[in-house]
Amino acid sequence: LIILGLTAVALSSPWAERVAANIRERPGASALIGLAGLVVTPVVAGLLLFTIIGIPLGLILLVLYLVAILLSGVFVAYRVGGWLLDRSNRRHAAPWLRMTVGTLLLSLLMSLPWIGGIVQVIVLLIGFGALLLERRDLGRRLQAAPVHEQP
């Protein structure tokens, strides 16, 4: 998780910030969208795999689904680390420090007996949903952006 998280932050910390903002501002919506996405995506991919034309699309969708599942913990860790650092009056901490602190805390919580499994499910639902919400919001912003015509 730490390697994936630090890589994601190094490649695009604004992206991590946008997804973490969804977790902060809409945790309930993130969890509900995450649950729906976790159920609906494999069903849609499975239906696509039944047609010749849909096989490549279904496979691409499954790969994107797995990548999103892996990244869901990264964004929750980033948000948790940011929350902890904000609480300790380090609001302007570096993104890599936010990721490291959050990953360490989440890893500790996930390793606890009984509680760890519940934490994993919550992290998956909220992180996956926040990622889906961020992608949807980005699509809406791109659609609303004016198109500049070439002379």
C-alpha positions as CSV (number, residue, x, y, z in Angstrom):
1,L,0.0,0.0,0.0
2,I,2.8,2.4,0.8
3,I,4.6,1.9,-2.5
4,L,1.4,2.2,-4.5
5,G,0.4,5.3,-2.5
6,L,3.7,7.1,-2.8
7,T,3.7,6.3,-6.5
8,A,0.2,7.7,-6.9
9,V,1.1,10.9,-4.9
10,A,4.3,11.3,-6.9
11,L,2.5,11.0,-10.2
12,S,-0.5,13.3,-9.3
13,S,-1.0,14.7,-5.8
14,P,-3.9,16.9,-7.1
15,W,-5.7,13.7,-8.1
16,A,-5.2,12.3,-4.6
17,E,-6.4,15.6,-3.2
18,R,-9.6,15.5,-5.3
19,V,-10.4,12.0,-4.3
20,A,-9.6,12.7,-0.6
21,A,-11.9,15.7,-0.8
22,N,-14.7,13.4,-1.8
23,I,-14.0,11.3,1.2
24,R,-14.0,14.3,3.5
25,E,-17.1,16.0,2.0
26,R,-19.3,13.0,1.0
27,P,-18.3,9.9,3.0
28,G,-21.8,8.4,2.9
29,A,-22.2,9.0,-0.8
30,S,-18.8,7.5,-1.3
31,A,-19.7,4.4,0.6
32,L,-23.0,3.9,-1.2
33,I,-21.5,4.5,-4.7
34,G,-18.6,2.2,-3.7
35,L,-21.0,-0.6,-2.8
36,A,-23.0,-0.1,-6.0
37,G,-19.8,0.0,-8.1
38,L,-18.4,-3.1,-6.5
39,V,-21.6,-5.1,-7.3
40,V,-22.5,-3.6,-10.7
41,T,-19.1,-3.5,-12.4
42,P,-18.4,-7.3,-12.4
43,V,-21.9,-7.9,-13.6
44,V,-21.6,-5.5,-16.5
45,A,-18.2,-6.9,-17.4
46,G,-19.6,-10.5,-17.3
47,L,-22.4,-9.5,-19.6
48,L,-19.9,-7.9,-22.0
49,L,-17.9,-11.1,-22.1
50,F,-20.8,-12.9,-23.6
51,T,-20.5,-11.1,-26.9
52,I,-17.6,-11.2,-29.4
53,I,-17.4,-7.4,-29.6
54,G,-17.8,-7.0,-25.9
55,I,-15.0,-9.3,-24.9
56,P,-12.2,-6.7,-25.2
57,L,-14.4,-4.1,-23.4
58,G,-15.3,-6.6,-20.6
59,L,-11.6,-7.4,-20.1
60,I,-10.6,-3.7,-20.0
61,L,-13.4,-3.1,-17.5
62,L,-12.3,-5.9,-15.3
63,V,-8.7,-4.6,-15.3
64,L,-9.9,-1.1,-14.5
65,Y,-12.0,-2.6,-11.7
66,L,-9.0,-4.3,-10.2
67,V,-6.9,-1.2,-10.4
68,A,-9.6,0.9,-8.8
69,I,-9.9,-1.7,-6.0
70,L,-6.2,-1.5,-5.4
71,L,-6.2,2.3,-5.4
72,S,-9.1,2.6,-3.0
73,G,-7.0,2.0,0.0
74,V,-4.4,4.6,-1.2
75,F,-6.9,7.4,-1.2
76,V,-8.4,6.5,2.2
77,A,-4.9,6.3,3.6
78,Y,-4.1,9.8,2.1
79,R,-7.2,11.2,3.7
80,V,-6.6,9.6,7.1
81,G,-3.0,10.8,7.1
82,G,-4.2,14.3,6.1
83,W,-6.7,14.3,8.9
84,L,-4.2,13.2,11.5
85,L,-1.6,15.8,10.4
86,D,-4.3,18.5,10.4
87,R,-5.2,17.6,13.9
88,S,-1.6,17.9,15.0
89,N,-1.3,21.4,13.5
90,R,0.7,20.3,10.4
91,R,-1.8,21.4,7.8
92,H,0.8,22.1,5.2
93,A,2.5,18.7,5.5
94,A,4.0,17.2,2.3
95,P,1.7,14.8,0.4
96,W,4.2,11.9,0.9
97,L,4.0,12.5,4.7
98,R,0.2,12.4,4.6
99,M,0.3,9.1,2.6
100,T,2.9,7.5,4.9
101,V,1.1,8.4,8.1
102,G,-2.2,7.3,6.8
103,T,-0.8,4.0,5.4
104,L,0.8,3.2,8.7
105,L,-2.3,3.8,10.7
106,L,-4.6,1.9,8.3
107,S,-2.1,-1.0,8.1
108,L,-2.2,-1.2,11.9
109,L,-6.0,-1.1,12.1
110,M,-6.3,-3.7,9.3
111,S,-4.0,-6.1,11.1
112,L,-6.1,-6.1,14.3
113,P,-8.2,-9.2,14.9
114,W,-11.9,-8.8,14.5
115,I,-11.7,-5.1,13.7
116,G,-9.3,-5.5,10.8
117,G,-11.8,-7.1,8.4
118,I,-14.4,-4.4,9.1
119,V,-11.8,-1.7,8.5
120,Q,-10.8,-3.3,5.2
121,V,-14.4,-3.4,4.0
122,I,-15.0,0.2,5.1
123,V,-11.8,1.4,3.4
124,L,-12.7,-0.5,0.2
125,L,-16.3,0.9,0.0
126,I,-15.3,4.5,0.8
127,G,-12.2,4.6,-1.3
128,F,-13.8,2.9,-4.3
129,G,-16.8,5.2,-4.2
130,A,-14.7,8.3,-3.8
131,L,-12.7,7.3,-6.8
132,L,-15.9,6.7,-8.9
133,L,-17.3,10.1,-7.7
134,E,-14.1,11.9,-8.7
135,R,-14.1,10.3,-12.1
136,R,-17.8,11.3,-12.6
137,D,-17.2,14.8,-11.4
138,L,-14.2,15.1,-13.8
139,G,-16.3,13.9,-16.7
140,R,-19.0,16.5,-15.9
141,R,-16.4,19.3,-15.7
142,L,-14.9,18.3,-19.1
143,Q,-18.4,18.2,-20.6
144,A,-19.2,21.7,-19.2
145,A,-15.9,23.2,-20.4
146,P,-16.2,25.3,-23.5
147,V,-14.8,23.9,-26.6
148,H,-12.4,26.3,-28.4
149,E,-12.8,26.2,-32.1
150,Q,-9.7,26.2,-34.3
151,P,-9.5,29.1,-36.8
